[in-house]
């Protein structure tokens, strides 16, 4: 029988890498099988050796996250106070005369 996969540790860590390592550690503890743990070890090693970017790293370890939870931009329509007041008055007039 093969040995179980062990969690990696690193000596020199800056703040961004420490945050990434924290995510790695949580995912590693939650991993069910050795394949998942090996993938996590490979991802954190590549990040430490700067073979992949942080964005690629996080997309690699968050494979199970749905697209609905990912960040997306949405357009916010705004209006000035004067325009808003005019529109409200117009709607009130229309309601009043129906």
trRosetta pair geometry for C-beta under 8 A, 3 or more apart (Angstrom, degrees):
i j d omega theta_ij theta_ji phi_ij phi_ji
2 34 7.7 75 94 -144 124 173
3 6 8.0 -25 142 -28 113 96
4 34 6.7 -137 -145 -96 59 110
5 34 4.9 139 -13 -144 116 84
5 37 3.9 151 84 114 144 132
5 38 5.7 -126 -107 -61 151 70
5 41 6.6 -130 -178 -26 122 139
7 25 6.8 55 -156 -122 136 74
7 28 5.2 102 -106 146 103 155
7 41 8.0 -156 -133 -88 36 97
8 41 5.6 122 -23 -134 120 89
8 44 6.1 179 60 93 134 132
8 45 6.9 -173 -88 -66 176 89
10 13 5.6 109 95 -63 112 101
10 17 7.5 -74 84 153 149 129
10 21 7.0 -123 30 -100 117 140
10 48 5.8 -156 -104 -121 149 140
13 17 4.6 -138 -154 96 80 115
13 18 4.8 105 146 -67 123 80
13 21 6.3 -40 -136 -10 143 148
14 17 5.1 86 50 17 69 104
14 18 6.9 -125 100 -11 32 92
15 18 5.6 -54 -147 32 30 114
15 19 6.6 30 155 -18 64 102
16 19 5.9 -53 -154 33 32 110
16 20 6.5 29 150 -14 65 107
16 54 6.4 -71 170 -92 121 145
17 20 5.4 -53 -146 40 37 112
17 21 6.0 41 152 -23 68 105
17 47 7.1 157 -125 136 89 112
17 48 7.0 83 -146 -101 129 71
18 21 5.5 -52 -144 37 31 113
18 22 6.5 40 152 -25 62 100
19 22 5.6 -47 -153 27 32 115
19 23 6.9 31 150 -14 62 101
20 23 5.8 -53 -155 36 36 110
20 24 6.3 40 146 -22 66 106
20 44 7.2 157 137 -121 105 86
20 47 6.0 -133 146 152 153 159
20 54 6.4 -121 -78 -134 133 94
20 57 6.0 10 -148 125 130 146
20 58 7.5 -106 -120 -67 94 85
21 24 5.2 -50 -146 36 36 118
21 25 6.2 41 153 -25 66 103
21 44 6.7 84 -106 -144 68 126
22 25 5.7 -51 -148 32 29 113
22 26 6.7 29 154 -16 62 103
23 26 5.9 -54 -150 36 33 110
23 27 6.3 27 155 -13 66 109
23 58 7.3 4 117 -113 167 83
23 61 6.3 114 135 108 114 153
24 27 5.9 -62 -148 42 28 107
24 28 6.0 30 155 -24 66 110
24 40 5.8 138 -154 -179 85 106
24 43 7.4 -169 -110 89 110 106
24 44 4.7 53 -121 -78 154 131
24 61 6.7 -103 -94 -112 64 155
25 28 5.6 -52 -143 34 28 114
25 29 6.5 27 157 -18 62 105
26 29 6.0 -58 -152 35 28 108
26 30 6.4 14 155 -8 64 113
27 30 5.8 -66 -146 45 31 105
27 31 6.4 53 151 -50 66 94
27 36 7.9 -130 159 160 95 109
27 40 5.6 180 107 -112 116 136
27 61 5.4 -122 -40 -174 173 113
28 31 5.6 -33 -151 -1 32 120
28 37 6.0 73 -142 -126 81 83
28 40 5.2 -173 -82 119 84 158
28 41 7.9 80 -106 -57 119 74
31 36 4.0 -173 -150 103 111 122
31 37 4.8 150 110 -64 158 78
31 40 6.6 -114 -64 -9 144 140
32 36 6.3 75 43 17 68 145
33 36 5.6 102 62 8 71 98
33 37 7.3 -135 107 -1 41 94
34 37 5.4 -58 -148 41 40 114
34 38 6.1 44 154 -24 71 103
35 38 5.7 -52 -148 34 30 112
35 39 6.5 31 153 -18 63 104
36 39 5.7 -54 -152 35 33 112
36 40 6.5 32 151 -18 65 105
37 40 5.7 -53 -149 37 33 112
37 41 6.3 35 152 -20 65 105
38 41 5.6 -52 -146 36 32 112
38 42 6.3 33 154 -20 65 106
39 42 5.7 -54 -148 36 30 112
39 43 6.3 30 154 -20 65 107
39 60 7.5 -156 164 165 102 104
40 43 5.7 -54 -146 35 31 111
40 44 6.4 22 160 -12 66 107
40 61 6.3 67 -116 -115 83 102
41 44 6.2 -59 -145 40 28 103
41 45 6.1 28 156 -20 64 111
42 45 5.8 -58 -146 37 28 112
42 46 6.3 27 157 -18 64 107
43 46 5.9 -57 -149 36 28 109
43 47 6.4 28 153 -18 63 107
43 52 7.4 -55 -153 51 68 148
43 57 5.7 125 173 -142 102 76
43 60 4.7 179 -119 111 133 139
43 61 5.8 171 115 -59 164 93
44 47 5.5 -52 -147 37 35 114
44 48 6.3 37 153 -22 66 105
44 57 7.6 82 -91 -151 46 120
45 48 5.7 -54 -147 35 31 111
45 49 6.4 13 158 -2 65 109
46 49 6.1 -64 -143 49 29 98
46 51 4.1 -81 -162 61 85 115
46 52 4.7 43 134 6 117 107
46 57 7.4 -175 86 -94 99 95
47 50 7.3 27 -178 -82 33 34
47 51 7.6 -79 -60 46 23 74
47 52 5.8 -52 -80 67 63 93
47 54 7.0 74 -140 -95 116 55
47 57 4.6 42 -82 -95 126 141
52 56 4.2 -113 -180 88 110 131
52 57 5.6 138 109 -58 118 79
52 60 7.5 28 146 -18 163 141
53 56 4.8 97 54 9 76 101
53 57 6.9 -132 100 -7 41 89
54 57 5.3 -52 -147 34 34 117
54 58 6.3 29 158 -16 68 104
55 58 6.1 -56 -147 38 28 105
55 59 6.4 24 155 -14 63 108
56 59 5.8 -58 -145 41 31 108
56 60 6.2 35 153 -25 65 107
57 60 5.7 -59 -153 32 28 113
57 61 6.6 8 160 -5 66 107
58 61 6.2 -59 -140 43 32 98
58 62 5.8 8 166 2 68 119
59 62 6.3 -67 -130 53 25 96
59 63 7.8 69 161 -76 55 59
60 63 7.0 -14 -178 -51 32 95
62 65 4.3 -8 171 3 101 126
65 69 5.3 -101 -178 70 101 128
65 70 6.9 114 128 -61 118 84
66 69 5.3 95 66 4 80 98
66 70 7.8 -132 106 -15 51 86
67 70 5.4 -43 -156 14 48 119
79 83 4.3 -114 176 89 111 124
79 84 5.0 139 99 -59 118 85
79 87 7.4 14 138 0 166 140
80 83 4.7 91 55 10 81 102
80 84 6.8 -146 93 -7 40 89
81 84 5.6 -56 -147 37 30 114
81 85 6.3 31 155 -20 65 106
82 85 5.9 -55 -149 35 28 110
82 86 6.5 28 154 -18 63 106
83 86 5.7 -55 -149 36 32 111
83 87 6.3 31 155 -17 66 107
84 87 5.8 -57 -150 37 30 110
84 88 6.3 29 153 -19 65 107
85 88 5.7 -54 -146 37 31 112
85 89 6.3 30 156 -18 65 106
86 89 5.8 -56 -147 37 30 110
86 90 6.3 32 154 -20 64 107
87 90 5.6 -54 -147 36 31 113
87 91 6.4 29 155 -17 65 105
88 91 5.8 -55 -148 37 31 109
88 92 6.3 31 153 -19 65 107
89 92 5.6 -54 -146 37 32 112
89 93 6.4 36 154 -21 65 103
90 93 5.8 -52 -150 33 31 112
90 94 6.5 30 153 -18 63 106
91 94 5.6 -53 -149 36 33 112
91 95 6.4 33 153 -18 66 106
92 95 5.7 -54 -147 37 32 111
92 96 6.1 34 154 -24 66 108
93 96 5.7 -56 -145 35 29 113
93 97 6.3 5 164 -1 65 113
94 97 6.5 -71 -144 46 24 95
94 98 6.6 39 157 -43 62 103
95 98 6.0 -47 -151 8 30 116
